[in-house]
Amino acid sequence: MKRLIIAIVCMCSLPLFANNYERAYESYQKGEAASTIEEREDYFNEALQLYTEDPLIDGKLYFNIANCYYQLNQMGMAIWYYHKAESLLPRDDKIKENFMMAQSSAGLCISSWERVKKQIFFFHHILTPSEKSLALIFFSLLSFATGSYFLWRKKNTLKYSSLAAFIICALLGGSLFMGEQSSKEGIFIQPSLLRCDAGMQYKEVGQGLIKAGEKFKVLEISKDQQWLRVKVQSGKKGYVSSQQVRFF
């Protein structure tokens, strides 16, 4: 009965969310056509507010939110939402294009090694986690079936088919594991300084600000969860306020 009531409430709310989506799109269009900086900011902020009222988890919605932050020149938040959008819609070329534009605007450079990794492990970047899981189940069953049949018929074709399916399973499993590990990663949503300990009173680690949009790996979380010990892409380690970052 409780689930039925929740379903009815959600169905009744759909027209409201649809209306908000249309209003957000109109505000965004007005922002692009605005002639002054103040008007642009007002319209894009209005669109952002309306988009973020939508409770659905949707790649297209994340993309629209990212575009609003991009227009407001908040590149850290834009990059974070583009990443979320790409994880749900990994084969959407428009998301990839805008994602790269945001990274370029933030002054972030994608290394040649990162590009090579994306080409080698292409399946890791073009499939969603649910698609990988389904593919893993399929090839696991295929490997087991062809392997079992090989033991009976002793044909090389069956042996190589089973081996190929097993290799694909291993790659998909590794990709899913890498996805789980990414939950321990995040990005800086604003330029930040690394500290040698958890607190603003401690001295900086190294020189200069970490750029908004740069990735990091979480090494430790303070007991009050207000500070994180992280490792940035340059290899430096230090503490940063949890309010300055977002997790993947």
C-alpha positions as CSV (number, residue, x, y, z in Angstrom):
1,M,0.0,0.0,0.0
2,K,2.9,2.3,0.9
3,R,4.6,1.7,-2.5
4,L,1.3,2.4,-4.3
5,I,0.9,5.7,-2.5
6,I,4.5,6.7,-3.4
7,A,3.9,5.7,-7.1
8,I,0.7,7.8,-7.2
9,V,2.5,10.8,-5.7
10,C,5.4,10.5,-8.2
11,M,2.9,10.2,-11.2
12,C,1.1,13.3,-10.0
13,S,4.4,15.2,-9.7
14,L,5.6,14.4,-13.2
15,P,3.7,17.3,-14.9
16,L,5.3,19.7,-12.4
17,F,8.8,18.4,-13.1
18,A,8.1,18.4,-16.9
19,N,7.0,22.0,-16.6
20,N,10.1,22.9,-14.6
21,Y,12.2,21.3,-17.3
22,E,10.6,23.4,-20.0
23,R,11.0,26.6,-18.0
24,A,14.6,25.7,-17.3
25,Y,15.3,25.2,-21.0
26,E,13.6,28.5,-21.8
27,S,15.7,30.3,-19.2
28,Y,18.8,28.8,-20.6
29,Q,17.9,29.9,-24.1
30,K,17.3,33.4,-22.8
31,G,20.7,33.3,-21.1
32,E,22.4,32.5,-24.4
33,A,20.6,35.4,-26.1
34,A,21.1,37.9,-23.3
35,S,23.1,41.0,-24.2
36,T,24.6,41.8,-20.7
37,I,26.6,39.7,-18.2
38,E,24.0,40.4,-15.5
39,E,21.1,39.1,-17.6
40,R,23.1,36.0,-18.6
41,E,23.9,35.2,-15.0
42,D,20.3,35.7,-13.9
43,Y,18.9,33.4,-16.6
44,F,21.5,30.7,-16.2
45,N,21.1,30.7,-12.4
46,E,17.4,30.4,-12.9
47,A,17.8,27.5,-15.3
48,L,20.2,25.9,-12.9
49,Q,17.8,26.2,-10.0
50,L,15.0,24.7,-12.0
51,Y,17.1,21.8,-13.3
52,T,18.4,20.9,-9.8
53,E,14.8,20.7,-8.5
54,D,14.3,17.6,-10.7
55,P,14.8,14.5,-8.5
56,L,15.5,12.1,-11.4
57,I,18.9,10.7,-11.9
58,D,19.4,11.2,-15.6
59,G,22.4,11.7,-17.9
60,K,20.6,14.3,-19.9
61,L,19.7,16.3,-16.8
62,Y,23.3,16.1,-15.5
63,F,24.4,17.4,-18.9
64,N,22.0,20.4,-18.7
65,I,23.2,21.2,-15.2
66,A,26.8,21.0,-16.4
67,N,26.1,23.4,-19.2
68,C,24.6,25.9,-16.8
69,Y,27.7,25.8,-14.6
70,Y,29.9,26.1,-17.7
71,Q,28.0,29.3,-18.8
72,L,28.4,30.6,-15.2
73,N,32.2,30.0,-15.5
74,Q,32.1,27.5,-12.6
75,M,34.3,25.0,-14.3
76,G,34.9,22.7,-11.3
77,M,31.1,22.0,-10.9
78,A,30.7,21.8,-14.7
79,I,33.4,19.2,-15.0
80,W,31.9,17.2,-12.1
81,Y,28.5,17.1,-13.7
82,Y,29.9,16.4,-17.2
83,H,31.6,13.4,-15.6
84,K,28.3,12.2,-14.1
85,A,26.5,12.7,-17.4
86,E,29.2,10.8,-19.3
87,S,29.1,7.9,-16.8
88,L,25.4,7.4,-17.6
89,L,25.6,8.3,-21.4
90,P,29.1,7.2,-22.3
91,R,28.5,7.2,-26.1
92,D,27.0,10.7,-26.3
93,D,29.4,12.7,-28.5
94,K,28.0,16.1,-27.4
95,I,28.7,15.3,-23.8
96,K,32.3,14.3,-24.6
97,E,32.8,17.5,-26.7
98,N,31.5,19.8,-23.9
99,F,33.4,17.9,-21.3
100,M,36.7,18.5,-23.2
101,M,35.8,22.2,-23.7
102,A,35.2,22.6,-19.9
103,Q,38.6,20.9,-19.1
104,S,40.3,23.1,-21.6
105,S,38.6,26.2,-20.2
106,A,39.8,25.1,-16.7
107,G,43.4,24.9,-18.0
108,L,43.5,21.1,-17.6
109,C,45.6,19.1,-20.0
110,I,44.8,15.5,-20.9
111,S,48.1,13.6,-21.1
112,S,49.0,11.5,-24.1
113,W,49.0,8.4,-21.8
114,E,45.4,9.1,-20.7
115,R,44.4,9.2,-24.4
116,V,46.2,6.0,-25.1
117,K,44.6,4.3,-22.1
118,K,41.1,5.3,-23.4
119,Q,41.9,3.8,-26.8
120,I,43.2,0.5,-25.3
121,F,40.5,0.1,-22.7
122,F,37.8,1.6,-24.9
123,F,35.1,-0.8,-23.6
124,H,35.7,0.7,-20.1
125,H,34.6,4.1,-21.4
126,I,31.8,3.2,-23.8
127,L,29.7,0.9,-21.6
128,T,27.7,1.8,-18.6
129,P,28.2,-0.3,-15.4
130,S,24.9,-2.1,-15.9
131,E,25.9,-3.0,-19.5
132,K,29.2,-4.3,-18.3
133,S,27.5,-6.4,-15.6
134,L,25.1,-8.0,-18.2
135,A,28.0,-8.6,-20.6
136,L,30.0,-10.2,-17.8
137,I,27.1,-12.6,-17.0
138,F,26.7,-13.5,-20.7
139,F,30.4,-14.2,-21.4
140,S,30.7,-16.1,-18.1
141,L,27.9,-18.4,-19.2
142,L,29.3,-18.7,-22.7
143,S,32.8,-19.5,-21.3
144,F,31.3,-22.2,-19.0
145,A,29.1,-23.7,-21.8
146,T,31.8,-23.9,-24.5
147,G,34.4,-25.1,-21.9
148,S,32.1,-27.9,-20.8
149,Y,31.2,-28.8,-24.4
150,F,34.9,-28.9,-25.2
151,L,35.5,-31.5,-22.4
152,W,32.9,-33.7,-24.2
153,R,33.7,-33.1,-27.9
154,K,37.4,-32.2,-27.7
155,K,37.3,-29.7,-30.5
156,N,39.8,-26.9,-30.7
157,T,37.2,-24.4,-31.8
158,L,35.3,-24.9,-28.6
159,K,38.5,-24.5,-26.5
160,Y,39.5,-21.2,-28.2
161,S,35.9,-19.9,-27.9
162,S,35.9,-20.7,-24.2
163,L,39.3,-19.1,-23.7
164,A,38.2,-15.9,-25.7
165,A,35.1,-15.7,-23.6
166,F,37.1,-16.1,-20.4
167,I,39.5,-13.3,-21.4
168,I,36.6,-11.0,-22.2
169,C,35.2,-11.8,-18.7
170,A,38.5,-10.9,-17.1
171,L,38.6,-7.6,-18.9
172,L,35.0,-6.8,-18.0
173,G,35.6,-7.8,-14.4
174,G,38.7,-5.5,-14.3
175,S,36.7,-2.7,-15.8
176,L,34.0,-3.0,-13.1
177,F,36.7,-3.1,-10.4
178,M,38.2,0.1,-11.8
179,G,34.7,1.6,-11.6
180,E,34.4,0.6,-8.0
181,Q,37.8,2.2,-7.3
182,S,36.7,5.4,-8.8
183,S,34.3,5.9,-5.9
184,K,37.5,6.8,-3.9
185,E,38.3,9.6,-6.4
186,G,36.9,13.0,-7.0
187,I,37.7,16.5,-8.4
188,F,38.3,19.9,-6.9
189,I,35.3,22.1,-7.6
190,Q,37.3,25.3,-6.9
191,P,41.0,26.3,-6.9
192,S,42.4,24.9,-3.6
193,L,45.5,24.7,-1.5
194,L,46.9,21.4,0.0
195,R,47.7,21.6,3.7
196,C,50.2,19.5,5.6
197,D,47.5,18.6,8.1
198,A,43.7,18.8,8.7
199,G,43.1,22.5,9.3
200,M,43.4,26.0,7.8
201,Q,46.1,26.9,10.3
202,Y,48.6,24.4,8.8
203,K,51.1,25.4,6.1
204,E,50.7,24.7,2.5
205,V,52.1,21.6,0.7
206,G,54.1,22.8,-2.3
207,Q,53.4,26.1,-4.1
208,G,50.4,27.3,-6.0
209,L,46.7,26.4,-6.2
210,I,45.3,23.1,-7.4
211,K,43.1,23.9,-10.4
212,A,39.4,23.5,-10.3
213,G,38.4,20.3,-12.1
214,E,41.7,18.4,-11.3
215,K,41.3,14.8,-10.1
216,F,42.5,13.4,-6.8
217,K,42.5,10.1,-5.0
218,V,41.3,9.9,-1.4
219,L,43.8,8.5,1.0
220,E,42.1,9.2,4.3
221,I,39.1,11.0,5.8
222,S,39.2,12.8,9.1
223,K,36.9,11.7,11.9
224,D,34.6,14.7,11.5
225,Q,34.7,14.2,7.7
226,Q,35.6,17.9,7.2
227,W,39.0,17.2,5.8
228,L,40.4,14.7,3.3
229,R,44.0,13.5,2.8
230,V,44.4,13.2,-0.9
231,K,46.9,12.5,-3.6
232,V,46.7,14.8,-6.7
233,Q,47.8,14.0,-10.2
234,S,51.2,15.6,-9.7
235,G,51.9,13.0,-7.0
236,K,51.7,15.5,-4.1
237,K,49.8,14.5,-0.9
238,G,48.1,16.8,1.5
239,Y,44.8,17.8,3.2
240,V,41.9,19.6,1.7
241,S,38.6,20.7,3.0
242,S,35.7,18.4,2.0
243,Q,33.7,21.5,1.0
244,Q,36.1,22.2,-1.9
245,V,35.7,18.8,-3.6
246,R,33.1,16.4,-5.0
247,F,33.4,12.6,-5.2
248,F,32.7,10.6,-8.4
